[in-house]
Amino acid sequence: MLVAGVAYAMGSKGVGGGGGIEVLALPLLFFGIFYLLVFRPQQRQAKKQREFLQNIKVGDRVVTSGGLHGEITGLTDTTITLEIADRVRVKVTRAAVTGKSQEAAAPEAKTAKG
């Protein structure tokens, strides 16, 4: 009885059954979903960050990956000089800048309201 159940479960193809398409379909499906959910968004974000770093200019207020907020006072190909307080300037690598500072938007919002 047990042998008959196992033979029925294996189907007509037997132990070595299954074609190449059935074996590859599930892993390919998983890779496709993984690509759409993980790799594509990362690529878009990296492209957006590269464009941001290429378009920054002196006078922009930015934040670094270390949490420093400051105004750009100098630019080179690899470094940025930030003024983080009156007459306090630091040099950081260009890649350390993660985005525009939220402090930059605050005065504009106050001006629009008042």
Phi and psi restraints in degrees (range 20) as a CNS / XPLOR table:
assign (resid 1 and name C) (resid 2 and name N)
       (resid 2 and name CA) (resid 2 and name C) 1.0 -64.9 20.0 2
assign (resid 2 and name N) (resid 2 and name CA)
       (resid 2 and name C) (resid 3 and name N) 1.0 -41.3 20.0 2
assign (resid 2 and name C) (resid 3 and name N)
       (resid 3 and name CA) (resid 3 and name C) 1.0 -63.8 20.0 2
assign (resid 3 and name N) (resid 3 and name CA)
       (resid 3 and name C) (resid 4 and name N) 1.0 -38.1 20.0 2
assign (resid 3 and name C) (resid 4 and name N)
       (resid 4 and name CA) (resid 4 and name C) 1.0 -65.8 20.0 2
assign (resid 4 and name N) (resid 4 and name CA)
       (resid 4 and name C) (resid 5 and name N) 1.0 -38.9 20.0 2
assign (resid 4 and name C) (resid 5 and name N)
       (resid 5 and name CA) (resid 5 and name C) 1.0 -65.6 20.0 2
assign (resid 5 and name N) (resid 5 and name CA)
       (resid 5 and name C) (resid 6 and name N) 1.0 -40.8 20.0 2
assign (resid 5 and name C) (resid 6 and name N)
       (resid 6 and name CA) (resid 6 and name C) 1.0 -66.2 20.0 2
assign (resid 6 and name N) (resid 6 and name CA)
       (resid 6 and name C) (resid 7 and name N) 1.0 -43.6 20.0 2
assign (resid 6 and name C) (resid 7 and name N)
       (resid 7 and name CA) (resid 7 and name C) 1.0 -63.1 20.0 2
assign (resid 7 and name N) (resid 7 and name CA)
       (resid 7 and name C) (resid 8 and name N) 1.0 -38.5 20.0 2
assign (resid 7 and name C) (resid 8 and name N)
       (resid 8 and name CA) (resid 8 and name C) 1.0 -67.1 20.0 2
assign (resid 8 and name N) (resid 8 and name CA)
       (resid 8 and name C) (resid 9 and name N) 1.0 -40.3 20.0 2
assign (resid 8 and name C) (resid 9 and name N)
       (resid 9 and name CA) (resid 9 and name C) 1.0 -66.7 20.0 2
assign (resid 9 and name N) (resid 9 and name CA)
       (resid 9 and name C) (resid 10 and name N) 1.0 -33.5 20.0 2
assign (resid 9 and name C) (resid 10 and name N)
       (resid 10 and name CA) (resid 10 and name C) 1.0 -73.8 20.0 2
assign (resid 10 and name N) (resid 10 and name CA)
       (resid 10 and name C) (resid 11 and name N) 1.0 -18.5 20.0 2
assign (resid 10 and name C) (resid 11 and name N)
       (resid 11 and name CA) (resid 11 and name C) 1.0 75.3 20.0 2
assign (resid 11 and name N) (resid 11 and name CA)
       (resid 11 and name C) (resid 12 and name N) 1.0 -167.0 20.0 2
assign (resid 11 and name C) (resid 12 and name N)
       (resid 12 and name CA) (resid 12 and name C) 1.0 -81.4 20.0 2
assign (resid 12 and name N) (resid 12 and name CA)
       (resid 12 and name C) (resid 13 and name N) 1.0 -10.4 20.0 2
assign (resid 12 and name C) (resid 13 and name N)
       (resid 13 and name CA) (resid 13 and name C) 1.0 -84.2 20.0 2
assign (resid 13 and name N) (resid 13 and name CA)
       (resid 13 and name C) (resid 14 and name N) 1.0 -18.1 20.0 2
assign (resid 13 and name C) (resid 14 and name N)
       (resid 14 and name CA) (resid 14 and name C) 1.0 81.6 20.0 2
assign (resid 14 and name N) (resid 14 and name CA)
       (resid 14 and name C) (resid 15 and name N) 1.0 -165.9 20.0 2
assign (resid 14 and name C) (resid 15 and name N)
       (resid 15 and name CA) (resid 15 and name C) 1.0 -68.0 20.0 2
assign (resid 15 and name N) (resid 15 and name CA)
       (resid 15 and name C) (resid 16 and name N) 1.0 -43.7 20.0 2
assign (resid 15 and name C) (resid 16 and name N)
       (resid 16 and name CA) (resid 16 and name C) 1.0 -89.3 20.0 2
assign (resid 16 and name N) (resid 16 and name CA)
       (resid 16 and name C) (resid 17 and name N) 1.0 16.6 20.0 2
assign (resid 16 and name C) (resid 17 and name N)
       (resid 17 and name CA) (resid 17 and name C) 1.0 -73.2 20.0 2
assign (resid 17 and name N) (resid 17 and name CA)
       (resid 17 and name C) (resid 18 and name N) 1.0 171.1 20.0 2
assign (resid 17 and name C) (resid 18 and name N)
       (resid 18 and name CA) (resid 18 and name C) 1.0 106.3 20.0 2
assign (resid 18 and name N) (resid 18 and name CA)
       (resid 18 and name C) (resid 19 and name N) 1.0 125.7 20.0 2
assign (resid 18 and name C) (resid 19 and name N)
       (resid 19 and name CA) (resid 19 and name C) 1.0 -86.9 20.0 2
assign (resid 19 and name N) (resid 19 and name CA)
       (resid 19 and name C) (resid 20 and name N) 1.0 175.7 20.0 2
assign (resid 19 and name C) (resid 20 and name N)
       (resid 20 and name CA) (resid 20 and name C) 1.0 -64.4 20.0 2
assign (resid 20 and name N) (resid 20 and name CA)
       (resid 20 and name C) (resid 21 and name N) 1.0 -35.2 20.0 2
assign (resid 20 and name C) (resid 21 and name N)
       (resid 21 and name CA) (resid 21 and name C) 1.0 -68.2 20.0 2
assign (resid 21 and name N) (resid 21 and name CA)
       (resid 21 and name C) (resid 22 and name N) 1.0 -43.0 20.0 2
assign (resid 21 and name C) (resid 22 and name N)
       (resid 22 and name CA) (resid 22 and name C) 1.0 -64.5 20.0 2
assign (resid 22 and name N) (resid 22 and name CA)
       (resid 22 and name C) (resid 23 and name N) 1.0 -36.5 20.0 2
assign (resid 22 and name C) (resid 23 and name N)
       (resid 23 and name CA) (resid 23 and name C) 1.0 -71.0 20.0 2
assign (resid 23 and name N) (resid 23 and name CA)
       (resid 23 and name C) (resid 24 and name N) 1.0 -36.9 20.0 2
assign (resid 23 and name C) (resid 24 and name N)
       (resid 24 and name CA) (resid 24 and name C) 1.0 -89.8 20.0 2
assign (resid 24 and name N) (resid 24 and name CA)
       (resid 24 and name C) (resid 25 and name N) 1.0 -17.4 20.0 2
assign (resid 24 and name C) (resid 25 and name N)
       (resid 25 and name CA) (resid 25 and name C) 1.0 -62.3 20.0 2
assign (resid 25 and name N) (resid 25 and name CA)
       (resid 25 and name C) (resid 26 and name N) 1.0 -47.5 20.0 2
assign (resid 25 and name C) (resid 26 and name N)
       (resid 26 and name CA) (resid 26 and name C) 1.0 -66.1 20.0 2
assign (resid 26 and name N) (resid 26 and name CA)
       (resid 26 and name C) (resid 27 and name N) 1.0 -47.7 20.0 2
assign (resid 26 and name C) (resid 27 and name N)
       (resid 27 and name CA) (resid 27 and name C) 1.0 -61.7 20.0 2
assign (resid 27 and name N) (resid 27 and name CA)
       (resid 27 and name C) (resid 28 and name N) 1.0 -38.0 20.0 2
assign (resid 27 and name C) (resid 28 and name N)
       (resid 28 and name CA) (resid 28 and name C) 1.0 -65.7 20.0 2
assign (resid 28 and name N) (resid 28 and name CA)
       (resid 28 and name C) (resid 29 and name N) 1.0 -38.4 20.0 2
assign (resid 28 and name C) (resid 29 and name N)
       (resid 29 and name CA) (resid 29 and name C) 1.0 -63.6 20.0 2
assign (resid 29 and name N) (resid 29 and name CA)
       (resid 29 and name C) (resid 30 and name N) 1.0 -44.3 20.0 2
assign (resid 29 and name C) (resid 30 and name N)
       (resid 30 and name CA) (resid 30 and name C) 1.0 -62.9 20.0 2
assign (resid 30 and name N) (resid 30 and name CA)
       (resid 30 and name C) (resid 31 and name N) 1.0 -42.6 20.0 2
assign (resid 30 and name C) (resid 31 and name N)
       (resid 31 and name CA) (resid 31 and name C) 1.0 -63.2 20.0 2
assign (resid 31 and name N) (resid 31 and name CA)
       (resid 31 and name C) (resid 32 and name N) 1.0 -41.3 20.0 2
assign (resid 31 and name C) (resid 32 and name N)
       (resid 32 and name CA) (resid 32 and name C) 1.0 -62.3 20.0 2
assign (resid 32 and name N) (resid 32 and name CA)
       (resid 32 and name C) (resid 33 and name N) 1.0 -44.2 20.0 2
assign (resid 32 and name C) (resid 33 and name N)
       (resid 33 and name CA) (resid 33 and name C) 1.0 -66.2 20.0 2
assign (resid 33 and name N) (resid 33 and name CA)
       (resid 33 and name C) (resid 34 and name N) 1.0 -43.0 20.0 2
assign (resid 33 and name C) (resid 34 and name N)
       (resid 34 and name CA) (resid 34 and name C) 1.0 -60.0 20.0 2
assign (resid 34 and name N) (resid 34 and name CA)
       (resid 34 and name C) (resid 35 and name N) 1.0 -42.8 20.0 2
assign (resid 34 and name C) (resid 35 and name N)
       (resid 35 and name CA) (resid 35 and name C) 1.0 -61.2 20.0 2
assign (resid 35 and name N) (resid 35 and name CA)
       (resid 35 and name C) (resid 36 and name N) 1.0 -46.3 20.0 2
assign (resid 35 and name C) (resid 36 and name N)
       (resid 36 and name CA) (resid 36 and name C) 1.0 -68.6 20.0 2
assign (resid 36 and name N) (resid 36 and name CA)
       (resid 36 and name C) (resid 37 and name N) 1.0 -34.1 20.0 2
assign (resid 36 and name C) (resid 37 and name N)
       (resid 37 and name CA) (resid 37 and name C) 1.0 -89.6 20.0 2
assign (resid 37 and name N) (resid 37 and name CA)
       (resid 37 and name C) (resid 38 and name N) 1.0 -22.4 20.0 2
assign (resid 37 and name C) (resid 38 and name N)
       (resid 38 and name CA) (resid 38 and name C) 1.0 -117.8 20.0 2
assign (resid 38 and name N) (resid 38 and name CA)
       (resid 38 and name C) (resid 39 and name N) 1.0 -58.8 20.0 2
assign (resid 38 and name C) (resid 39 and name N)
       (resid 39 and name CA) (resid 39 and name C) 1.0 -68.1 20.0 2
assign (resid 39 and name N) (resid 39 and name CA)
       (resid 39 and name C) (resid 40 and name N) 1.0 -45.5 20.0 2
assign (resid 39 and name C) (resid 40 and name N)
       (resid 40 and name CA) (resid 40 and name C) 1.0 -60.8 20.0 2
assign (resid 40 and name N) (resid 40 and name CA)
       (resid 40 and name C) (resid 41 and name N) 1.0 -48.6 20.0 2
assign (resid 40 and name C) (resid 41 and name N)
       (resid 41 and name CA) (resid 41 and name C) 1.0 -61.7 20.0 2
assign (resid 41 and name N) (resid 41 and name CA)
       (resid 41 and name C) (resid 42 and name N) 1.0 -36.1 20.0 2
assign (resid 41 and name C) (resid 42 and name N)
       (resid 42 and name CA) (resid 42 and name C) 1.0 -65.5 20.0 2
assign (resid 42 and name N) (resid 42 and name CA)
       (resid 42 and name C) (resid 43 and name N) 1.0 -40.8 20.0 2
assign (resid 42 and name C) (resid 43 and name N)
       (resid 43 and name CA) (resid 43 and name C) 1.0 -64.6 20.0 2
assign (resid 43 and name N) (resid 43 and name CA)
       (resid 43 and name C) (resid 44 and name N) 1.0 -41.9 20.0 2
assign (resid 43 and name C) (resid 44 and name N)
       (resid 44 and name CA) (resid 44 and name C) 1.0 -63.1 20.0 2
assign (resid 44 and name N) (resid 44 and name CA)
       (resid 44 and name C) (resid 45 and name N) 1.0 -43.9 20.0 2
assign (resid 44 and name C) (resid 45 and name N)
       (resid 45 and name CA) (resid 45 and name C) 1.0 -64.3 20.0 2
assign (resid 45 and name N) (resid 45 and name CA)
       (resid 45 and name C) (resid 46 and name N) 1.0 -41.2 20.0 2
assign (resid 45 and name C) (resid 46 and name N)
       (resid 46 and name CA) (resid 46 and name C) 1.0 -64.5 20.0 2
assign (resid 46 and name N) (resid 46 and name CA)
       (resid 46 and name C) (resid 47 and name N) 1.0 -40.5 20.0 2
assign (resid 46 and name C) (resid 47 and name N)
       (resid 47 and name CA) (resid 47 and name C) 1.0 -64.6 20.0 2
assign (resid 47 and name N) (resid 47 and name CA)
       (resid 47 and name C) (resid 48 and name N) 1.0 -41.9 20.0 2
assign (resid 47 and name C) (resid 48 and name N)
       (resid 48 and name CA) (resid 48 and name C) 1.0 -62.2 20.0 2
assign (resid 48 and name N) (resid 48 and name CA)
       (resid 48 and name C) (resid 49 and name N) 1.0 -41.9 20.0 2
assign (resid 48 and name C) (resid 49 and name N)
       (resid 49 and name CA) (resid 49 and name C) 1.0 -66.6 20.0 2
assign (resid 49 and name N) (resid 49 and name CA)
       (resid 49 and name C) (resid 50 and name N) 1.0 -41.7 20.0 2
assign (resid 49 and name C) (resid 50 and name N)
       (resid 50 and name CA) (resid 50 and name C) 1.0 -60.4 20.0 2
assign (resid 50 and name N) (resid 50 and name CA)
       (resid 50 and name C) (resid 51 and name N) 1.0 -44.4 20.0 2
assign (resid 50 and name C) (resid 51 and name N)
       (resid 51 and name CA) (resid 51 and name C) 1.0 -64.0 20.0 2
assign (resid 51 and name N) (resid 51 and name CA)
       (resid 51 and name C) (resid 52 and name N) 1.0 -40.4 20.0 2
assign (resid 51 and name C) (resid 52 and name N)
       (resid 52 and name CA) (resid 52 and name C) 1.0 -60.2 20.0 2
assign (resid 52 and name N) (resid 52 and name CA)
       (resid 52 and name C) (resid 53 and name N) 1.0 -46.9 20.0 2
assign (resid 52 and name C) (resid 53 and name N)
       (resid 53 and name CA) (resid 53 and name C) 1.0 -66.2 20.0 2
assign (resid 53 and name N) (resid 53 and name CA)
       (resid 53 and name C) (resid 54 and name N) 1.0 -30.5 20.0 2
assign (resid 53 and name C) (resid 54 and name N)
       (resid 54 and name CA) (resid 54 and name C) 1.0 -73.9 20.0 2
assign (resid 54 and name N) (resid 54 and name CA)
       (resid 54 and name C) (resid 55 and name N) 1.0 -26.9 20.0 2
assign (resid 54 and name C) (resid 55 and name N)
       (resid 55 and name CA) (resid 55 and name C) 1.0 -100.0 20.0 2
assign (resid 55 and name N) (resid 55 and name CA)
       (resid 55 and name C) (resid 56 and name N) 1.0 2.2 20.0 2
assign (resid 55 and name C) (resid 56 and name N)
       (resid 56 and name CA) (resid 56 and name C) 1.0 -73.0 20.0 2
assign (resid 56 and name N) (resid 56 and name CA)
       (resid 56 and name C) (resid 57 and name N) 1.0 153.2 20.0 2
assign (resid 56 and name C) (resid 57 and name N)
       (resid 57 and name CA) (resid 57 and name C) 1.0 -144.0 20.0 2
assign (resid 57 and name N) (resid 57 and name CA)
       (resid 57 and name C) (resid 58 and name N) 1.0 168.0 20.0 2
assign (resid 57 and name C) (resid 58 and name N)
       (resid 58 and name CA) (resid 58 and name C) 1.0 -60.6 20.0 2
assign (resid 58 and name N) (resid 58 and name CA)
       (resid 58 and name C) (resid 59 and name N) 1.0 134.4 20.0 2
assign (resid 58 and name C) (resid 59 and name N)
       (resid 59 and name CA) (resid 59 and name C) 1.0 102.8 20.0 2
assign (resid 59 and name N) (resid 59 and name CA)
       (resid 59 and name C) (resid 60 and name N) 1.0 -17.6 20.0 2
assign (resid 59 and name C) (resid 60 and name N)
       (resid 60 and name CA) (resid 60 and name C) 1.0 -70.4 20.0 2
assign (resid 60 and name N) (resid 60 and name CA)
       (resid 60 and name C) (resid 61 and name N) 1.0 143.7 20.0 2
assign (resid 60 and name C) (resid 61 and name N)
       (resid 61 and name CA) (resid 61 and name C) 1.0 -98.5 20.0 2
assign (resid 61 and name N) (resid 61 and name CA)
       (resid 61 and name C) (resid 62 and name N) 1.0 126.3 20.0 2
assign (resid 61 and name C) (resid 62 and name N)
       (resid 62 and name CA) (resid 62 and name C) 1.0 -133.3 20.0 2
assign (resid 62 and name N) (resid 62 and name CA)
       (resid 62 and name C) (resid 63 and name N) 1.0 168.5 20.0 2
assign (resid 62 and name C) (resid 63 and name N)
       (resid 63 and name CA) (resid 63 and name C) 1.0 -125.0 20.0 2
assign (resid 63 and name N) (resid 63 and name CA)
       (resid 63 and name C) (resid 64 and name N) 1.0 143.1 20.0 2
assign (resid 63 and name C) (resid 64 and name N)
       (resid 64 and name CA) (resid 64 and name C) 1.0 -97.9 20.0 2
assign (resid 64 and name N) (resid 64 and name CA)
       (resid 64 and name C) (resid 65 and name N) 1.0 170.7 20.0 2
assign (resid 64 and name C) (resid 65 and name N)
       (resid 65 and name CA) (resid 65 and name C) 1.0 -66.0 20.0 2
assign (resid 65 and name N) (resid 65 and name CA)
       (resid 65 and name C) (resid 66 and name N) 1.0 -21.5 20.0 2
assign (resid 65 and name C) (resid 66 and name N)
       (resid 66 and name CA) (resid 66 and name C) 1.0 -85.5 20.0 2
assign (resid 66 and name N) (resid 66 and name CA)
       (resid 66 and name C) (resid 67 and name N) 1.0 -4.7 20.0 2
assign (resid 66 and name C) (resid 67 and name N)
       (resid 67 and name CA) (resid 67 and name C) 1.0 97.0 20.0 2
assign (resid 67 and name N) (resid 67 and name CA)
       (resid 67 and name C) (resid 68 and name N) 1.0 5.9 20.0 2
assign (resid 67 and name C) (resid 68 and name N)
       (resid 68 and name CA) (resid 68 and name C) 1.0 -77.6 20.0 2
assign (resid 68 and name N) (resid 68 and name CA)
       (resid 68 and name C) (resid 69 and name N) 1.0 132.3 20.0 2
assign (resid 68 and name C) (resid 69 and name N)
       (resid 69 and name CA) (resid 69 and name C) 1.0 -107.7 20.0 2
assign (resid 69 and name N) (resid 69 and name CA)
       (resid 69 and name C) (resid 70 and name N) 1.0 134.3 20.0 2
assign (resid 69 and name C) (resid 70 and name N)
       (resid 70 and name CA) (resid 70 and name C) 1.0 -168.0 20.0 2
assign (resid 70 and name N) (resid 70 and name CA)
       (resid 70 and name C) (resid 71 and name N) 1.0 173.8 20.0 2
assign (resid 70 and name C) (resid 71 and name N)
       (resid 71 and name CA) (resid 71 and name C) 1.0 -104.0 20.0 2
assign (resid 71 and name N) (resid 71 and name CA)
       (resid 71 and name C) (resid 72 and name N) 1.0 136.2 20.0 2
assign (resid 71 and name C) (resid 72 and name N)
       (resid 72 and name CA) (resid 72 and name C) 1.0 -73.0 20.0 2
assign (resid 72 and name N) (resid 72 and name CA)
       (resid 72 and name C) (resid 73 and name N) 1.0 124.4 20.0 2
assign (resid 72 and name C) (resid 73 and name N)
       (resid 73 and name CA) (resid 73 and name C) 1.0 -113.9 20.0 2
assign (resid 73 and name N) (resid 73 and name CA)
       (resid 73 and name C) (resid 74 and name N) 1.0 -13.0 20.0 2
assign (resid 73 and name C) (resid 74 and name N)
       (resid 74 and name CA) (resid 74 and name C) 1.0 -157.1 20.0 2
assign (resid 74 and name N) (resid 74 and name CA)
       (resid 74 and name C) (resid 75 and name N) 1.0 147.6 20.0 2
assign (resid 74 and name C) (resid 75 and name N)
       (resid 75 and name CA) (resid 75 and name C) 1.0 -135.6 20.0 2
assign (resid 75 and name N) (resid 75 and name CA)
       (resid 75 and name C) (resid 76 and name N) 1.0 139.1 20.0 2
assign (resid 75 and name C) (resid 76 and name N)
       (resid 76 and name CA) (resid 76 and name C) 1.0 -131.0 20.0 2
assign (resid 76 and name N) (resid 76 and name CA)
       (resid 76 and name C) (resid 77 and name N) 1.0 -174.3 20.0 2
assign (resid 76 and name C) (resid 77 and name N)
       (resid 77 and name CA) (resid 77 and name C) 1.0 -64.5 20.0 2
assign (resid 77 and name N) (resid 77 and name CA)
       (resid 77 and name C) (resid 78 and name N) 1.0 -33.6 20.0 2
assign (resid 77 and name C) (resid 78 and name N)
       (resid 78 and name CA) (resid 78 and name C) 1.0 -116.8 20.0 2
assign (resid 78 and name N) (resid 78 and name CA)
       (resid 78 and name C) (resid 79 and name N) 1.0 -19.9 20.0 2
assign (resid 78 and name C) (resid 79 and name N)
       (resid 79 and name CA) (resid 79 and name C) 1.0 -126.2 20.0 2
assign (resid 79 and name N) (resid 79 and name CA)
       (resid 79 and name C) (resid 80 and name N) 1.0 158.3 20.0 2
assign (resid 79 and name C) (resid 80 and name N)
       (resid 80 and name CA) (resid 80 and name C) 1.0 -130.9 20.0 2
assign (resid 80 and name N) (resid 80 and name CA)
       (resid 80 and name C) (resid 81 and name N) 1.0 136.0 20.0 2
assign (resid 80 and name C) (resid 81 and name N)
       (resid 81 and name CA) (resid 81 and name C) 1.0 -99.3 20.0 2
assign (resid 81 and name N) (resid 81 and name CA)
       (resid 81 and name C) (resid 82 and name N) 1.0 123.5 20.0 2
assign (resid 81 and name C) (resid 82 and name N)
       (resid 82 and name CA) (resid 82 and name C) 1.0 -111.8 20.0 2
assign (resid 82 and name N) (resid 82 and name CA)
       (resid 82 and name C) (resid 83 and name N) 1.0 137.0 20.0 2
assign (resid 82 and name C) (resid 83 and name N)
       (resid 83 and name CA) (resid 83 and name C) 1.0 -97.4 20.0 2
assign (resid 83 and name N) (resid 83 and name CA)
       (resid 83 and name C) (resid 84 and name N) 1.0 110.5 20.0 2
assign (resid 83 and name C) (resid 84 and name N)
       (resid 84 and name CA) (resid 84 and name C) 1.0 -97.0 20.0 2
assign (resid 84 and name N) (resid 84 and name CA)
       (resid 84 and name C) (resid 85 and name N) 1.0 -14.1 20.0 2
assign (resid 84 and name C) (resid 85 and name N)
       (resid 85 and name CA) (resid 85 and name C) 1.0 -157.3 20.0 2
assign (resid 85 and name N) (resid 85 and name CA)
       (resid 85 and name C) (resid 86 and name N) 1.0 175.9 20.0 2
assign (resid 85 and name C) (resid 86 and name N)
       (resid 86 and name CA) (resid 86 and name C) 1.0 -58.8 20.0 2
assign (resid 86 and name N) (resid 86 and name CA)
       (resid 86 and name C) (resid 87 and name N) 1.0 121.6 20.0 2
assign (resid 86 and name C) (resid 87 and name N)
       (resid 87 and name CA) (resid 87 and name C) 1.0 57.6 20.0 2
assign (resid 87 and name N) (resid 87 and name CA)
       (resid 87 and name C) (resid 88 and name N) 1.0 23.4 20.0 2
assign (resid 87 and name C) (resid 88 and name N)
       (resid 88 and name CA) (resid 88 and name C) 1.0 -116.4 20.0 2
assign (resid 88 and name N) (resid 88 and name CA)
       (resid 88 and name C) (resid 89 and name N) 1.0 111.3 20.0 2
assign (resid 88 and name C) (resid 89 and name N)
       (resid 89 and name CA) (resid 89 and name C) 1.0 -122.3 20.0 2
assign (resid 89 and name N) (resid 89 and name CA)
       (resid 89 and name C) (resid 90 and name N) 1.0 142.3 20.0 2
assign (resid 89 and name C) (resid 90 and name N)
       (resid 90 and name CA) (resid 90 and name C) 1.0 -129.7 20.0 2
assign (resid 90 and name N) (resid 90 and name CA)
       (resid 90 and name C) (resid 91 and name N) 1.0 150.8 20.0 2
assign (resid 90 and name C) (resid 91 and name N)
       (resid 91 and name CA) (resid 91 and name C) 1.0 -105.7 20.0 2
assign (resid 91 and name N) (resid 91 and name CA)
       (resid 91 and name C) (resid 92 and name N) 1.0 132.6 20.0 2
assign (resid 91 and name C) (resid 92 and name N)
       (resid 92 and name CA) (resid 92 and name C) 1.0 -131.0 20.0 2
assign (resid 92 and name N) (resid 92 and name CA)
       (resid 92 and name C) (resid 93 and name N) 1.0 158.1 20.0 2
assign (resid 92 and name C) (resid 93 and name N)
       (resid 93 and name CA) (resid 93 and name C) 1.0 -71.1 20.0 2
assign (resid 93 and name N) (resid 93 and name CA)
       (resid 93 and name C) (resid 94 and name N) 1.0 151.6 20.0 2
assign (resid 93 and name C) (resid 94 and name N)
       (resid 94 and name CA) (resid 94 and name C) 1.0 -59.9 20.0 2
assign (resid 94 and name N) (resid 94 and name CA)
       (resid 94 and name C) (resid 95 and name N) 1.0 -35.8 20.0 2
assign (resid 94 and name C) (resid 95 and name N)
       (resid 95 and name CA) (resid 95 and name C) 1.0 -68.8 20.0 2
assign (resid 95 and name N) (resid 95 and name CA)
       (resid 95 and name C) (resid 96 and name N) 1.0 -17.3 20.0 2
assign (resid 95 and name C) (resid 96 and name N)
       (resid 96 and name CA) (resid 96 and name C) 1.0 -75.9 20.0 2
assign (resid 96 and name N) (resid 96 and name CA)
       (resid 96 and name C) (resid 97 and name N) 1.0 -15.7 20.0 2
assign (resid 96 and name C) (resid 97 and name N)
       (resid 97 and name CA) (resid 97 and name C) 1.0 -78.5 20.0 2
assign (resid 97 and name N) (resid 97 and name CA)
       (resid 97 and name C) (resid 98 and name N) 1.0 123.7 20.0 2
assign (resid 97 and name C) (resid 98 and name N)
       (resid 98 and name CA) (resid 98 and name C) 1.0 -103.0 20.0 2
assign (resid 98 and name N) (resid 98 and name CA)
       (resid 98 and name C) (resid 99 and name N) 1.0 -23.1 20.0 2
assign (resid 98 and name C) (resid 99 and name N)
       (resid 99 and name CA) (resid 99 and name C) 1.0 177.1 20.0 2
assign (resid 99 and name N) (resid 99 and name CA)
       (resid 99 and name C) (resid 100 and name N) 1.0 -178.3 20.0 2
assign (resid 99 and name C) (resid 100 and name N)
       (resid 100 and name CA) (resid 100 and name C) 1.0 -73.4 20.0 2
assign (resid 100 and name N) (resid 100 and name CA)
       (resid 100 and name C) (resid 101 and name N) 1.0 146.3 20.0 2
assign (resid 100 and name C) (resid 101 and name N)
       (resid 101 and name CA) (resid 101 and name C) 1.0 -75.2 20.0 2
assign (resid 101 and name N) (resid 101 and name CA)
       (resid 101 and name C) (resid 102 and name N) 1.0 141.1 20.0 2
assign (resid 101 and name C) (resid 102 and name N)
       (resid 102 and name CA) (resid 102 and name C) 1.0 -70.0 20.0 2
assign (resid 102 and name N) (resid 102 and name CA)
       (resid 102 and name C) (resid 103 and name N) 1.0 -21.4 20.0 2
assign (resid 102 and name C) (resid 103 and name N)
       (resid 103 and name CA) (resid 103 and name C) 1.0 -64.6 20.0 2
assign (resid 103 and name N) (resid 103 and name CA)
       (resid 103 and name C) (resid 104 and name N) 1.0 -27.7 20.0 2
assign (resid 103 and name C) (resid 104 and name N)
       (resid 104 and name CA) (resid 104 and name C) 1.0 -67.7 20.0 2
assign (resid 104 and name N) (resid 104 and name CA)
       (resid 104 and name C) (resid 105 and name N) 1.0 -32.9 20.0 2
assign (resid 104 and name C) (resid 105 and name N)
       (resid 105 and name CA) (resid 105 and name C) 1.0 -79.9 20.0 2
assign (resid 105 and name N) (resid 105 and name CA)
       (resid 105 and name C) (resid 106 and name N) 1.0 -24.7 20.0 2
assign (resid 105 and name C) (resid 106 and name N)
       (resid 106 and name CA) (resid 106 and name C) 1.0 -62.6 20.0 2
assign (resid 106 and name N) (resid 106 and name CA)
       (resid 106 and name C) (resid 107 and name N) 1.0 -49.5 20.0 2
assign (resid 106 and name C) (resid 107 and name N)
       (resid 107 and name CA) (resid 107 and name C) 1.0 -62.7 20.0 2
assign (resid 107 and name N) (resid 107 and name CA)
       (resid 107 and name C) (resid 108 and name N) 1.0 -35.5 20.0 2
assign (resid 107 and name C) (resid 108 and name N)
       (resid 108 and name CA) (resid 108 and name C) 1.0 -64.4 20.0 2
assign (resid 108 and name N) (resid 108 and name CA)
       (resid 108 and name C) (resid 109 and name N) 1.0 -39.2 20.0 2
assign (resid 108 and name C) (resid 109 and name N)
       (resid 109 and name CA) (resid 109 and name C) 1.0 -67.0 20.0 2
assign (resid 109 and name N) (resid 109 and name CA)
       (resid 109 and name C) (resid 110 and name N) 1.0 -38.6 20.0 2
assign (resid 109 and name C) (resid 110 and name N)
       (resid 110 and name CA) (resid 110 and name C) 1.0 -66.2 20.0 2
assign (resid 110 and name N) (resid 110 and name CA)
       (resid 110 and name C) (resid 111 and name N) 1.0 -39.4 20.0 2
assign (resid 110 and name C) (resid 111 and name N)
       (resid 111 and name CA) (resid 111 and name C) 1.0 -65.2 20.0 2
assign (resid 111 and name N) (resid 111 and name CA)
       (resid 111 and name C) (resid 112 and name N) 1.0 -39.3 20.0 2
assign (resid 111 and name C) (resid 112 and name N)
       (resid 112 and name CA) (resid 112 and name C) 1.0 -67.7 20.0 2
assign (resid 112 and name N) (resid 112 and name CA)
       (resid 112 and name C) (resid 113 and name N) 1.0 -35.2 20.0 2
assign (resid 112 and name C) (resid 113 and name N)
       (resid 113 and name CA) (resid 113 and name C) 1.0 -78.5 20.0 2
assign (resid 113 and name N) (resid 113 and name CA)
       (resid 113 and name C) (resid 114 and name N) 1.0 -39.6 20.0 2
